[in-house]
Amino acid sequence: MMPTRRVVDICQVFGPTPQALTDILHDGVNLAVWQRQLPAQVEDFAALVLSLGQMLTDERVIEVDEQRAPELNGLLREAADLYGYEGFVADVSWLVAAFTCLLGARRVGLRLRVLDGAMCPRFHVDHVPLRLLTTYAGAGSEWVEEGAIERARMQPEQPPVDKVRRLVAGEVAVLKGEKWLGNEGAGLVHRSPLTGPGERRLLLSLDWLA
């Protein structure tokens, strides 16, 4: 007789402290959000970056070690002269360290980009184990609860507007993808926000590589 697959309700978890992010390790949780307020200096820096009007980007693979701080030399170097840069780098470094600690990761993929349009405008799931997203300035990523859209019809079908949820700038989200063991068919359904002409956002994403 074939074993019966255990049915787990899929849900999302929110909290006012970084501790909320650890809930992503629980079965059935495909989104954990730390509802934080950005430090004023970091918020100001992010706004200044967008005011430059440049499509800045920084992509790198970080070999991490829990015994020392992540090496982020030259992060977004084009903005290094802006007010708040040091605080911003310290914030990104803290998030990398927290992501590393959460997973016991040895290698993390970092992408930091200014975007002027929807990078992934249709609802989809990520084919990765786990991804951290935070929008430092601009509109946050959008997502829907389980059942708001039929998974088999994500590309042509769009959920009702009142079912679409949006993360707030500054919030830190950890998303489970399809490659998390035991989460097949339950990756968070999400998309980039639909923005108007001239609207930009500063987005950080971290991927667990090893």
Backbone as a printed PyTorch tensor [residue, N CA C, xyz], in Angstrom:
tensor([[[  0.8490,  -1.1930,   0.0000],
         [  0.0000,   0.0000,   0.0000],
         [  0.8820,   1.2400,   0.0000]],

        [[  0.5500,   2.2080,  -0.8660],
         [  1.3220,   3.4450,  -0.9290],
         [  1.0570,   4.2740,   0.3180]],

        [[  2.1250,   4.8930,   0.9050],
         [  1.9010,   5.7290,   2.0820],
         [  1.0540,   6.9450,   1.7400]],

        [[  0.2110,   7.3730,   2.6510],
         [ -0.6300,   8.5500,   2.4490],
         [  0.1880,   9.8040,   2.6950]],

        [[  0.1340,  10.7170,   1.7440],
         [  0.8900,  11.9610,   1.8860],
         [  0.2080,  12.8520,   2.9230]],

        [[  0.9770,  13.3630,   3.8690],
         [  0.4270,  14.2200,   4.9060],
         [  0.0400,  15.5690,   4.3110]],

        [[ -1.1700,  15.9980,   4.5640],
         [ -1.6550,  17.2720,   4.0470],
         [ -1.3490,  18.3680,   5.0680]],

        [[ -0.6590,  19.4090,   4.6110],
         [ -0.3010,  20.5280,   5.4820],
         [ -0.9120,  21.7970,   4.9190]],

        [[ -1.6360,  22.5370,   5.7620],
         [ -2.1880,  23.8150,   5.3220],
         [ -1.0510,  24.7840,   5.0340]],

        [[ -1.1730,  25.5200,   3.9450],
         [ -0.1500,  26.4880,   3.5620],
         [ -0.5340,  27.8550,   4.1230]],

        [[  0.4320,  28.5070,   4.7610],
         [  0.1340,  29.8010,   5.3760],
         [  1.3390,  30.7280,   5.3030]],

        [[  1.1180,  31.9770,   5.7070],
         [  2.1580,  32.9940,   5.7590],
         [  2.2130,  33.5590,   7.1740]],

        [[  3.4150,  33.9460,   7.6000],
         [  3.6270,  34.3880,   8.9790],
         [  4.2700,  35.7700,   8.9860]],

        [[  3.8180,  36.6210,   9.9110],
         [  4.3260,  37.9830,  10.0190],
         [  4.6760,  38.2740,  11.4680]],

        [[  5.6750,  39.1320,  11.6850],
         [  6.0400,  39.4840,  13.0450],
         [  6.8770,  40.7430,  13.0810]],

        [[  6.9290,  41.4240,  14.2430],
         [  7.6290,  42.7020,  14.3680],
         [  9.1200,  42.5820,  14.6540]],

        [[  9.6320,  41.3530,  14.7910],
         [ 11.0520,  41.1600,  15.1020],
         [ 11.6700,  40.1870,  14.1060]],

        [[ 13.0030,  40.1470,  14.0100],
         [ 13.6550,  39.2020,  13.0950],
         [ 13.3090,  37.7430,  13.3990]],

        [[ 12.8790,  37.4580,  14.6240],
         [ 12.5120,  36.0970,  14.9940],
         [ 11.4400,  35.5230,  14.0710]],

        [[ 10.6140,  36.3990,  13.4920],
         [  9.5530,  35.9390,  12.5910],
         [ 10.1080,  35.1670,  11.4050]],

        [[ 11.3200,  35.4990,  10.9720],
         [ 11.9000,  34.8480,   9.7970],
         [ 12.1690,  33.3600,  10.0390]],

        [[ 12.3720,  32.9630,  11.2750],
         [ 12.6570,  31.5570,  11.5680],
         [ 11.4440,  30.6690,  11.3170]],

        [[ 10.2550,  31.2550,  11.2520],
         [  9.0510,  30.4590,  11.0030],
         [  9.0380,  29.8420,   9.6110]],

        [[  9.8690,  30.3630,   8.7080],
         [  9.9180,  29.7960,   7.3620],
         [ 10.3920,  28.3530,   7.3900]],

        [[ 11.0530,  27.9380,   8.4590],
         [ 11.5630,  26.5670,   8.5700],
         [ 10.4640,  25.5680,   8.9080]],

        [[  9.2830,  26.0590,   9.2670],
         [  8.1850,  25.1740,   9.6330],
         [  7.4660,  24.6440,   8.3930]],

        [[  6.9840,  23.4150,   8.4710],
         [  6.1870,  22.8520,   7.3880],
         [  4.9420,  23.7020,   7.1590]],

        [[  4.6160,  23.9170,   5.8930],
         [  3.3970,  24.6400,   5.5600],
         [  3.5440,  26.1420,   5.4840]],

        [[  4.6420,  26.7010,   5.9810],
         [  4.8670,  28.1500,   5.9030],
         [  5.6860,  28.4430,   4.6480]],

        [[  5.1030,  29.1850,   3.7050],
         [  5.8650,  29.4980,   2.4880],
         [  6.2540,  30.9670,   2.3820]],

        [[  5.9260,  31.7550,   3.4190],
         [  6.3560,  33.1520,   3.4780],
         [  6.4570,  33.5690,   4.9370]],

        [[  7.6040,  34.1320,   5.3090],
         [  7.7890,  34.6880,   6.6480],
         [  8.2830,  36.1130,   6.4820]],

        [[  7.6410,  37.0460,   7.1830],
         [  7.9340,  38.4660,   6.9890],
         [  8.2530,  39.1390,   8.3160]],

        [[  9.3870,  39.8170,   8.3280],
         [  9.7410,  40.6820,   9.4490],
         [  9.2440,  42.0700,   9.0910]],

        [[  8.2470,  42.5460,   9.8140],
         [  7.6140,  43.8320,   9.5140],
         [  8.4010,  44.9580,  10.1830]],

        [[  9.4990,  45.2920,   9.5760],
         [ 10.3920,  46.2730,  10.1940],
         [ 10.2490,  47.6460,   9.5700]],

        [[ 10.6700,  48.6390,  10.3050],
         [ 10.7910,  50.0070,   9.8120],
         [ 12.2650,  50.2670,   9.5310]],

        [[ 12.5830,  50.7200,   8.3340],
         [ 13.9760,  50.9860,   7.9930],
         [ 14.5520,  52.0890,   8.8730]],

        [[ 15.8110,  51.9560,   9.2920],
         [ 16.4790,  53.0780,   9.9580],
         [ 16.4480,  54.3020,   9.0480]],

        [[ 16.2700,  55.4860,   9.6310],
         [ 16.1140,  56.7120,   8.8430],
         [ 17.2720,  56.9280,   7.8840]],

        [[ 18.4990,  56.6390,   8.3430],
         [ 19.6760,  56.8540,   7.4990],
         [ 19.6450,  55.9540,   6.2690]],

        [[ 19.2200,  54.7090,   6.4600],
         [ 19.1510,  53.7560,   5.3480],
         [ 18.0230,  54.1420,   4.3920]],

        [[ 16.9080,  54.5760,   4.9500],
         [ 15.7780,  55.0200,   4.1240],
         [ 16.1770,  56.2200,   3.2700]],

        [[ 16.8990,  57.1660,   3.8720],
         [ 17.3510,  58.3420,   3.1240],
         [ 18.3150,  57.9590,   2.0140]],

        [[ 19.2230,  57.0330,   2.3180],
         [ 20.1860,  56.5890,   1.3110],
         [ 19.4650,  55.9710,   0.1150]],

        [[ 18.5030,  55.0910,   0.3910],
         [ 17.7860,  54.4190,  -0.6890],
         [ 17.0580,  55.4300,  -1.5740]],

        [[ 16.4700,  56.4480,  -0.9560],
         [ 15.7920,  57.4850,  -1.7350],
         [ 16.7890,  58.2520,  -2.6100]],

        [[ 17.9700,  58.5220,  -2.0860],
         [ 19.0010,  59.2090,  -2.8600],
         [ 19.4550,  58.3640,  -4.0470]],

        [[ 19.5810,  57.0520,  -3.8410],
         [ 19.9700,  56.1540,  -4.9380],
         [ 18.9590,  56.2500,  -6.0810]],

        [[ 17.6760,  56.2180,  -5.7460],
         [ 16.6590,  56.3100,  -6.7940],
         [ 16.6860,  57.6690,  -7.4840]],

        [[ 17.0310,  58.7160,  -6.7320],
         [ 17.0490,  60.0640,  -7.3130],
         [ 18.1570,  60.2310,  -8.3480]],

        [[ 19.1600,  59.3630,  -8.3250],
         [ 20.2340,  59.4430,  -9.3110],
         [ 19.7340,  59.1690, -10.7180]],

        [[ 18.6610,  58.3820, -10.8210],
         [ 18.1100,  58.0610, -12.1350],
         [ 18.9390,  57.0570, -12.9060]],

        [[ 19.8100,  56.3380, -12.2270],
         [ 20.6790,  55.3570, -12.8820],
         [ 20.2270,  53.9310, -12.5390]],

        [[ 20.3670,  53.0260, -13.5060],
         [ 19.9790,  51.6390, -13.2850],
         [ 21.1520,  50.8720, -12.6690]],

        [[ 21.4360,  51.1520, -11.4150],
         [ 22.5760,  50.5460, -10.7380],
         [ 22.2930,  49.0830, -10.4260]],

        [[ 23.3340,  48.2820, -10.4210],
         [ 23.1830,  46.8730, -10.0920],
         [ 24.4670,  46.3360,  -9.4920]],

        [[ 24.3350,  45.3490,  -8.6090],
         [ 25.4780,  44.6690,  -8.0120],
         [ 25.0770,  43.2160,  -7.7980]],

        [[ 25.7750,  42.3160,  -8.4480],
         [ 25.5050,  40.8840,  -8.3080],
         [ 26.7910,  40.1750,  -7.9420]],

        [[ 26.7200,  39.3190,  -6.9350],
         [ 27.9190,  38.5980,  -6.5080],
         [ 27.5470,  37.3340,  -5.7450]],

        [[ 28.4750,  36.4040,  -5.7040],
         [ 28.3340,  35.1990,  -4.8820],
         [ 29.2380,  35.3710,  -3.6750]],

        [[ 28.6770,  35.2040,  -2.4940],
         [ 29.4110,  35.4250,  -1.2510],
         [ 29.7000,  34.1010,  -0.5680]],

        [[ 30.9730,  33.8390,  -0.3340],
         [ 31.3600,  32.6820,   0.4720],
         [ 31.2660,  33.1290,   1.9270]],

        [[ 30.3730,  32.5210,   2.6730],
         [ 30.0800,  33.0200,   4.0110],
         [ 30.6960,  32.1380,   5.0980]],

        [[ 30.9240,  32.7690,   6.2220],
         [ 31.4960,  32.1070,   7.3860],
         [ 30.8010,  32.6850,   8.6150]],

        [[ 30.1300,  31.8360,   9.3800],
         [ 29.3780,  32.3130,  10.5360],
         [ 30.2760,  32.9700,  11.5880]],

        [[ 31.5760,  32.7610,  11.5010],
         [ 32.4920,  33.3010,  12.5000],
         [ 32.9530,  34.7190,  12.1830]],

        [[ 32.6300,  35.2280,  10.9990],
         [ 33.0530,  36.5880,  10.6550],
         [ 32.0150,  37.2490,   9.7620]],

        [[ 32.0700,  38.5490,   9.6910],
         [ 31.0930,  39.3130,   8.9180],
         [ 31.2750,  39.0580,   7.4170]],

        [[ 30.1880,  39.0960,   6.6430],
         [ 30.2900,  38.9030,   5.1930],
         [ 31.1650,  39.9720,   4.5370]],

        [[ 31.8850,  39.5810,   3.5070],
         [ 32.7290,  40.5200,   2.7580],
         [ 31.8810,  41.1960,   1.6780]],

        [[ 31.6270,  42.4830,   1.8430],
         [ 30.8140,  43.2240,   0.8710],
         [ 31.5680,  44.4400,   0.3400]],

        [[ 32.8510,  44.2770,   0.1450],
         [ 33.6830,  45.3890,  -0.3400],
         [ 33.1590,  45.9200,  -1.6750]],

        [[ 33.0040,  47.2410,  -1.7470],
         [ 32.5940,  47.8610,  -3.0030],
         [ 31.1380,  47.6610,  -3.3590]],

        [[ 30.3080,  47.3070,  -2.3930],
         [ 28.8970,  47.0900,  -2.6840],
         [ 28.2730,  48.3580,  -3.2600]],

        [[ 27.6350,  48.2290,  -4.4170],
         [ 26.9990,  49.3500,  -5.1050],
         [ 27.9200,  50.5780,  -5.0950]],

        [[ 29.1270,  50.3720,  -5.5810],
         [ 30.1940,  51.3680,  -5.4520],
         [ 29.8270,  52.7150,  -6.0720]],

        [[ 28.9480,  52.7370,  -7.0700],
         [ 28.5920,  54.0150,  -7.7070],
         [ 27.8710,  54.9580,  -6.7420]],

        [[ 27.3350,  54.3830,  -5.6480],
         [ 26.5980,  55.2070,  -4.6860],
         [ 27.3740,  55.4300,  -3.4010]],

        [[ 28.6560,  55.1060,  -3.4180],
         [ 29.4550,  55.1340,  -2.1850],
         [ 29.5950,  56.5330,  -1.5770]],

        [[ 29.4060,  57.5830,  -2.3680],
         [ 29.5720,  58.9410,  -1.8470],
         [ 28.2840,  59.5170,  -1.2650]],

        [[ 27.1980,  58.7750,  -1.3780],
         [ 25.9160,  59.2910,  -0.9000],
         [ 25.8020,  59.1880,   0.6170]],

        [[ 25.0690,  60.1270,   1.2030],
         [ 24.8190,  60.1060,   2.6460],
         [ 24.1070,  58.8070,   3.0300]],

        [[ 24.6040,  58.1480,   4.0790],
         [ 23.9790,  56.9320,   4.5850],
         [ 24.5390,  55.6500,   4.0090]],

        [[ 25.5400,  55.7690,   3.1310],
         [ 26.0790,  54.5680,   2.4700],
         [ 26.5880,  53.5420,   3.4780]],

        [[ 27.3390,  53.9820,   4.4610],
         [ 27.9190,  53.0320,   5.4240],
         [ 26.8160,  52.2900,   6.1860]],

        [[ 25.7670,  53.0160,   6.5720],
         [ 24.6640,  52.3790,   7.2650],
         [ 23.9410,  51.3770,   6.3850]],

        [[ 23.8210,  51.7030,   5.1040],
         [ 23.1830,  50.7960,   4.1560],
         [ 23.9800,  49.5110,   4.0070]],

        [[ 25.2970,  49.6280,   3.8300],
         [ 26.1460,  48.4360,   3.6850],
         [ 26.0730,  47.5850,   4.9500]],

        [[ 26.0570,  48.2420,   6.1030],
         [ 25.9490,  47.5050,   7.3640],
         [ 24.6210,  46.7480,   7.4440]],

        [[ 23.5540,  47.3550,   6.9280],
         [ 22.2440,  46.7030,   6.9410],
         [ 22.2410,  45.4740,   6.0350]],

        [[ 22.7720,  45.6190,   4.8290],
         [ 22.8370,  44.4780,   3.9100],
         [ 23.6990,  43.3680,   4.5100]],

        [[ 24.8200,  43.7600,   5.1150],
         [ 25.7110,  42.7770,   5.7340],
         [ 24.9830,  42.0120,   6.8430]],

        [[ 24.1860,  42.7290,   7.6330],
         [ 23.4360,  42.0750,   8.7050],
         [ 22.4340,  41.0770,   8.1370]],

        [[ 21.7670,  41.4440,   7.0530],
         [ 20.7900,  40.5440,   6.4430],
         [ 21.4620,  39.2940,   5.8670]],

        [[ 22.6150,  39.4660,   5.2530],
         [ 23.3590,  38.3180,   4.7350],
         [ 23.7410,  37.3880,   5.8850]],

        [[ 24.2290,  37.9680,   6.9830],
         [ 24.6260,  37.1630,   8.1420],
         [ 23.4280,  36.4430,   8.7490]],

        [[ 22.2700,  37.1350,   8.8320],
         [ 21.0720,  36.5230,   9.3970],
         [ 20.5760,  35.3830,   8.5080]],

        [[ 20.6070,  35.5870,   7.1970],
         [ 20.1930,  34.5540,   6.2330],
         [ 21.1130,  33.3440,   6.3410]],

        [[ 22.3980,  33.6190,   6.4850],
         [ 23.3880,  32.5550,   6.6490],
         [ 23.1240,  31.7510,   7.9110]],

        [[ 22.8700,  32.4540,   8.9980],
         [ 22.6260,  31.8030,  10.2830],
         [ 21.3450,  30.9770,  10.2430]],

        [[ 20.3150,  31.5040,   9.5880],
         [ 19.0330,  30.8180,   9.5080],
         [ 19.1620,  29.4510,   8.8460]],

        [[ 20.0310,  29.3730,   7.8380],
         [ 20.1160,  28.1620,   7.0230],
         [ 21.3890,  27.3560,   7.2340]],

        [[ 22.3530,  27.9350,   7.9280],
         [ 23.6570,  27.2950,   7.9790],
         [ 24.3060,  27.3010,   6.6050]],

        [[ 24.0540,  28.3650,   5.8400],
         [ 24.5270,  28.4560,   4.4590],
         [ 26.0390,  28.6380,   4.3930]],

        [[ 26.6190,  28.1590,   3.3110],
         [ 28.0450,  28.3560,   3.0440],
         [ 28.2630,  29.3180,   1.8690]],

        [[ 27.2310,  29.4490,   1.0360],
         [ 27.3640,  30.3120,  -0.1470],
         [ 26.0070,  30.9740,  -0.3980]],

        [[ 26.0420,  32.2770,  -0.6330],
         [ 24.8200,  33.0540,  -0.8440],
         [ 24.9710,  33.8890,  -2.1110]],

        [[ 23.9360,  33.8950,  -2.9290],
         [ 23.9140,  34.7450,  -4.1110],
         [ 23.2190,  36.0530,  -3.8000]],

        [[ 23.8870,  37.1730,  -4.0470],
         [ 23.3410,  38.4980,  -3.7410],
         [ 23.0650,  39.2470,  -5.0350]],

        [[ 21.8850,  39.8350,  -5.1250],
         [ 21.5390,  40.7230,  -6.2360],
         [ 20.9230,  41.9880,  -5.6550]],

        [[ 21.4930,  43.1280,  -6.0310],
         [ 21.0220,  44.4310,  -5.5760],
         [ 20.8170,  45.2810,  -6.8160]],

        [[ 19.5820,  45.7150,  -7.0470],
         [ 19.2940,  46.3800,  -8.3140],
         [ 18.3040,  47.5220,  -8.1610]],

        [[ 18.5170,  48.5530,  -8.9690],
         [ 17.4970,  49.5750,  -9.1760],
         [ 16.6850,  49.1360, -10.3860]],

        [[ 15.3710,  49.0480, -10.2050],
         [ 14.4860,  48.5840, -11.2700],
         [ 13.5020,  49.6890, -11.6280]],

        [[ 13.2020,  49.8260, -12.9190],
         [ 12.2250,  50.8340, -13.3380],
         [ 11.0150,  50.1910, -13.9920]],

        [[ 10.8510,  48.9010, -13.7840],
         [  9.6990,  48.1890, -14.3260],
         [  9.5670,  46.8600, -13.6140]],

        [[  8.5060,  46.1370, -13.9240],
         [  8.2730,  44.8480, -13.2880],
         [  9.2140,  43.8040, -13.8660]],

        [[ 10.1410,  43.3040, -13.0560],
         [ 11.1050,  42.3050, -13.5080],
         [ 10.3940,  41.0010, -13.8490]],

        [[  9.4260,  40.6000, -13.0130],
         [  8.6310,  39.3930, -13.2390],
         [  7.1630,  39.7970, -13.0730]],

        [[  6.5320,  40.3350, -14.1290],
         [  5.2030,  40.9400, -13.9800],
         [  4.0590,  39.9580, -13.7880]],

        [[  4.2660,  38.6690, -14.1120],
         [  3.1980,  37.6880, -13.9470],
         [  3.4260,  36.8770, -12.6740]],

        [[  2.3360,  36.4170, -12.0970],
         [  2.4530,  35.6010, -10.9020],
         [  3.1700,  34.2980, -11.2420]],

        [[  4.0510,  33.8820, -10.3350],
         [  4.8760,  32.7030, -10.5660],
         [  5.3710,  32.1730,  -9.2300]],

        [[  6.0480,  31.0370,  -9.2780],
         [  6.7510,  30.5120,  -8.1130],
         [  8.2310,  30.4300,  -8.4570]],

        [[  9.0850,  30.5380,  -7.4490],
         [ 10.5300,  30.4550,  -7.6770],
         [ 10.9790,  29.0010,  -7.6120]],

        [[ 11.8440,  28.6200,  -8.5220],
         [ 12.3860,  27.2630,  -8.5180],
         [ 13.7520,  27.2700,  -7.8220]],

        [[ 13.7080,  27.6890,  -6.5720],
         [ 14.8670,  27.7280,  -5.6770],
         [ 14.3830,  27.2060,  -4.3280]],

        [[ 15.3020,  26.8450,  -3.4220],
         [ 14.8470,  26.4190,  -2.0950],
         [ 14.2700,  27.5770,  -1.2860]],

        [[ 15.0520,  28.6500,  -1.1740],
         [ 14.6620,  29.7590,  -0.3000],
         [ 15.2520,  31.0570,  -0.8390]],

        [[ 14.4700,  32.1280,  -0.7620],
         [ 14.9330,  33.4290,  -1.2470],
         [ 14.5080,  34.5150,  -0.2660]],

        [[ 15.4370,  35.4310,   0.0350],
         [ 15.1170,  36.5990,   0.8530],
         [ 14.9410,  37.7970,  -0.0680]],

        [[ 13.8810,  38.5650,   0.1700],
         [ 13.6240,  39.7780,  -0.6000],
         [ 13.3630,  40.9370,   0.3410]],

        [[ 13.9120,  42.0860,   0.0200],
         [ 13.5270,  43.3090,   0.7180],
         [ 13.6570,  44.4760,  -0.2510]],

        [[ 12.6560,  45.3260,  -0.2570],
         [ 12.6600,  46.5240,  -1.0870],
         [ 13.0570,  47.6970,  -0.2010]],

        [[ 14.1670,  48.3240,  -0.5200],
         [ 14.6460,  49.4490,   0.2890],
         [ 13.9050,  50.7460,  -0.0480]],

        [[ 13.4510,  50.8740,  -1.2690],
         [ 12.6940,  52.0610,  -1.6690],
         [ 11.8070,  51.6790,  -2.8360]],

        [[ 10.6070,  52.2540,  -2.8800],
         [  9.6790,  51.9320,  -3.9470],
         [  8.6760,  50.8720,  -3.5320]],

        [[  7.9190,  50.4020,  -4.5030],
         [  6.8600,  49.4290,  -4.2440],
         [  7.4430,  48.0560,  -3.9120]],

        [[  6.8320,  47.3890,  -2.9400],
         [  7.2700,  46.0590,  -2.5490],
         [  6.6760,  44.9710,  -3.4310]],

        [[  7.2250,  43.7680,  -3.3240],
         [  6.7450,  42.6330,  -4.1120],
         [  5.3080,  42.2790,  -3.7430]],

        [[  4.5750,  41.7030,  -4.7090],
         [  3.1810,  41.3260,  -4.5050],
         [  3.0460,  39.8070,  -4.4280]],

        [[  2.0690,  39.3360,  -3.6630],
         [  1.8670,  37.9010,  -3.4870],
         [  0.3950,  37.6300,  -3.2060]],

        [[  0.0250,  36.3540,  -3.2980],
         [ -1.3540,  35.9670,  -2.9950],
         [ -1.3600,  34.7610,  -2.0670]],

        [[ -2.4090,  34.6800,  -1.2740],
         [ -2.5790,  33.5390,  -0.3900],
         [ -2.9420,  32.3010,  -1.2110]],

        [[ -2.7540,  31.1430,  -0.6090],
         [ -3.0680,  29.8900,  -1.2800],
         [ -4.5470,  29.8690,  -1.6670]],

        [[ -4.8080,  29.4690,  -2.9140],
         [ -6.1700,  29.3620,  -3.3990],
         [ -6.6830,  30.5910,  -4.1220]],

        [[ -5.9410,  31.7140,  -4.0550],
         [ -6.3900,  32.9350,  -4.7200],
         [ -6.2320,  32.8420,  -6.2370]],

        [[ -5.3730,  31.9460,  -6.6780],
         [ -5.1430,  31.7300,  -8.1070],
         [ -4.8490,  30.2530,  -8.3130]],

        [[ -5.3320,  29.7080,  -9.4080],
         [ -5.0970,  28.3000,  -9.6970],
         [ -3.6580,  28.1260, -10.1630]],

        [[ -2.9100,  27.2920,  -9.4580],
         [ -1.4840,  27.1530,  -9.7620],
         [ -1.2290,  26.7020, -11.1890]],

        [[ -2.0710,  25.8600, -11.7180],
         [ -1.8690,  25.3500, -13.0740],
         [ -2.1330,  26.4180, -14.1380]],

        [[ -2.7530,  27.5370, -13.7280],
         [ -3.1110,  28.5790, -14.6880],
         [ -2.5330,  29.9330, -14.2950]],

        [[ -1.3620,  29.9280, -13.6590],
         [ -0.7900,  31.1810, -13.1690],
         [ -0.4600,  32.1650, -14.2780]],

        [[ -0.0050,  31.6630, -15.4290],
         [  0.4030,  32.5920, -16.4810],
         [ -0.7710,  33.3250, -17.1190]],

        [[ -1.8110,  32.6140, -17.6170],
         [ -2.9040,  33.3620, -18.2430],
         [ -3.8770,  33.9760, -17.2460]],

        [[ -3.9550,  33.4210, -16.0540],
         [ -4.9620,  33.8600, -15.0960],
         [ -4.3930,  34.8890, -14.1240]],

        [[ -5.2040,  35.8630, -13.7680],
         [ -4.8130,  36.8550, -12.7780],
         [ -5.8470,  36.8440, -11.6460]],

        [[ -5.4130,  36.9170, -10.4040],
         [ -6.3640,  36.8930,  -9.2910],
         [ -7.1140,  38.2150,  -9.1800]],

        [[ -8.2540,  38.2230,  -8.4870],
         [ -8.9580,  39.4910,  -8.2490],
         [ -8.0330,  40.4780,  -7.5380]],

        [[ -8.1950,  41.7480,  -7.8590],
         [ -7.3260,  42.7780,  -7.2860],
         [ -7.3500,  42.7470,  -5.7640]],

        [[ -8.5140,  42.4720,  -5.1740],
         [ -8.6010,  42.4940,  -3.7110],
         [ -7.9300,  41.3020,  -3.0440]],

        [[ -7.4420,  40.3590,  -3.8520],
         [ -6.7270,  39.2030,  -3.3100],
         [ -5.2130,  39.3930,  -3.3350]],

        [[ -4.7520,  40.4560,  -3.9940],
         [ -3.3140,  40.6930,  -4.1370],
         [ -2.7940,  41.4290,  -2.9050]],

        [[ -1.7580,  40.8650,  -2.2790],
         [ -1.1200,  41.4750,  -1.1210],
         [  0.2190,  42.0820,  -1.5550]],

        [[  0.6520,  43.1220,  -0.8390],
         [  1.9190,  43.7630,  -1.1980],
         [  2.7730,  43.9740,   0.0410]],

        [[  4.0560,  43.6380,  -0.0880],
         [  5.0010,  43.9120,   0.9820],
         [  5.3100,  45.4030,   1.0250]],

        [[  5.6260,  45.9040,   2.2010],
         [  5.9370,  47.3130,   2.4000],
         [  7.4610,  47.5040,   2.3210]],

        [[  7.8820,  48.6200,   1.7590],
         [  9.3180,  48.9150,   1.7010],
         [  9.9100,  48.8360,   3.1050]],

        [[ 11.0280,  48.1460,   3.2150],
         [ 11.6840,  47.9570,   4.5040],
         [ 11.4290,  46.5830,   5.0890]],

        [[ 10.2570,  45.9990,   4.8060],
         [  9.9730,  44.6610,   5.3200],
         [ 10.9280,  43.6440,   4.7040]],

        [[ 11.2760,  42.6400,   5.4990],
         [ 12.1730,  41.5780,   5.0440],
         [ 11.3530,  40.3030,   4.9280]],

        [[ 11.3490,  39.7100,   3.7380],
         [ 10.5520,  38.5140,   3.4830],
         [ 11.4460,  37.3570,   3.0740]],

        [[ 11.1540,  36.1760,   3.6090],
         [ 11.8130,  34.9560,   3.1670],
         [ 10.7450,  34.0700,   2.5280]],

        [[ 10.9840,  33.6980,   1.2730],
         [ 10.0160,  32.9470,   0.4860],
         [ 10.5150,  31.5280,   0.2420]],

        [[  9.6360,  30.5650,   0.3970],
         [  9.9650,  29.1960,   0.0220],
         [  9.6460,  28.9970,  -1.4480]],

        [[ 10.5920,  28.3430,  -2.1480],
         [ 10.3680,  27.9950,  -3.5400],
         [ 10.0560,  26.5250,  -3.7010]],

        [[  9.9850,  26.0970,  -4.9480],
         [  9.6070,  24.7200,  -5.2500],
         [ 10.7010,  23.7160,  -4.9080]],

        [[ 11.9300,  24.1770,  -4.7460],
         [ 13.0230,  23.2370,  -4.4950],
         [ 13.3290,  23.0420,  -3.0140]],

        [[ 12.5260,  23.6320,  -2.1390],
         [ 12.6580,  23.3400,  -0.7140],
         [ 12.0910,  21.9440,  -0.4940]],

        [[ 12.8410,  21.0710,   0.1680],
         [ 12.4200,  19.6930,   0.3680],
         [ 11.0690,  19.6420,   1.0780]],

        [[ 10.0980,  18.9860,   0.4530],
         [  8.7740,  18.8680,   1.0310],
         [  7.8330,  19.9960,   0.6620]],

        [[  8.3230,  20.9680,  -0.1090],
         [  7.4780,  22.1140,  -0.4670],
         [  7.0730,  22.1040,  -1.9330]],

        [[  7.2560,  20.9640,  -2.5920],
         [  6.9040,  20.8680,  -3.9980],
         [  5.4130,  21.1620,  -4.1900]],

        [[  5.1200,  22.0610,  -5.1370],
         [  3.7380,  22.4300,  -5.3910],
         [  3.1800,  23.4450,  -4.4210]],

        [[  4.0280,  24.0040,  -3.5500],
         [  3.5540,  24.9480,  -2.5340],
         [  4.4050,  26.2100,  -2.4490]],

        [[  5.2580,  26.4620,  -3.4520],
         [  6.0520,  27.6860,  -3.4410],
         [  5.1500,  28.9060,  -3.4400]],

        [[  5.6160,  29.9900,  -2.7960],
         [  4.7980,  31.1920,  -2.7140],
         [  4.5190,  31.7500,  -4.1140]],

        [[  3.2660,  32.0380,  -4.3930],
         [  2.8740,  32.6510,  -5.6630],
         [  3.0340,  34.1670,  -5.5230]],

        [[  3.8900,  34.7550,  -6.3360],
         [  4.1900,  36.1760,  -6.2030],
         [  4.6080,  36.7710,  -7.5350]],

        [[  4.8090,  38.0860,  -7.5440],
         [  5.2640,  38.7800,  -8.7530],
         [  5.8930,  40.1180,  -8.3590]],

        [[  6.5740,  40.7210,  -9.3160],
         [  7.0460,  42.0940,  -9.1260],
         [  5.8430,  43.0220,  -9.1810]],

        [[  5.8850,  44.1430,  -8.4490],
         [  4.7450,  45.0620,  -8.4660],
         [  4.6160,  45.7530,  -9.8130]],

        [[  3.3890,  46.0580, -10.1760],
         [  3.1460,  46.8010, -11.4090],
         [  3.3260,  48.2860, -11.0930]],

        [[  4.3270,  48.8870, -11.6880],
         [  4.6590,  50.2880, -11.3840],
         [  4.3670,  51.1810, -12.5810]],

        [[  4.1550,  52.4420, -12.3010],
         [  3.8600,  53.4080, -13.3490],
         [  5.1280,  53.9460, -14.0000]],

        [[  4.9820,  54.7150, -15.0630],
         [  6.1340,  55.3010, -15.7560],
         [  6.9770,  56.1370, -14.7910]],

        [[  8.2800,  55.9200, -14.8200],
         [  9.1880,  56.6980, -13.9870],
         [  9.3250,  56.2100, -12.5600]],

        [[  8.5200,  55.2320, -12.1500],
         [  8.6200,  54.7060, -10.7880],
         [  9.7650,  53.7010, -10.7120]],

        [[ 10.5860,  53.8510,  -9.6890],
         [ 11.7210,  52.9490,  -9.5110],
         [ 11.6700,  52.3080,  -8.1310]],

        [[ 12.4480,  51.2480,  -7.9850],
         [ 12.5600,  50.5790,  -6.6880],
         [ 13.9680,  50.0480,  -6.5220]],

        [[ 14.4210,  49.9640,  -5.2790],
         [ 15.7370,  49.4080,  -4.9670],
         [ 15.4900,  48.0820,  -4.2530]],

        [[ 15.8460,  46.9930,  -4.9040],
         [ 15.5160,  45.6510,  -4.4350],
         [ 16.7620,  44.8410,  -4.1310]],

        [[ 16.7510,  44.1780,  -2.9750],
         [ 17.7980,  43.2250,  -2.5890],
         [ 17.2060,  41.8280,  -2.5660]],

        [[ 17.9030,  40.8810,  -3.2010],
         [ 17.4990,  39.4790,  -3.0820],
         [ 18.7150,  38.6420,  -2.7230]],

        [[ 18.4850,  37.6670,  -1.8540],
         [ 19.5190,  36.7250,  -1.4380],
         [ 19.0240,  35.3180,  -1.7250]],

        [[ 19.8680,  34.5030,  -2.3530],
         [ 19.5360,  33.1170,  -2.6390],
         [ 20.4710,  32.1800,  -1.9040]],

        [[ 19.9330,  31.1220,  -1.3890],
         [ 20.7210,  30.0730,  -0.7340],
         [ 21.2880,  29.1680,  -1.8170]],

        [[ 22.5970,  29.2090,  -1.9950],
         [ 23.2480,  28.4380,  -3.0540],
         [ 23.8550,  27.1380,  -2.5300]],

        [[ 24.3390,  27.1380,  -1.2980],
         [ 24.9550,  25.9220,  -0.7170],
         [ 25.0680,  26.0870,   0.7850]]])
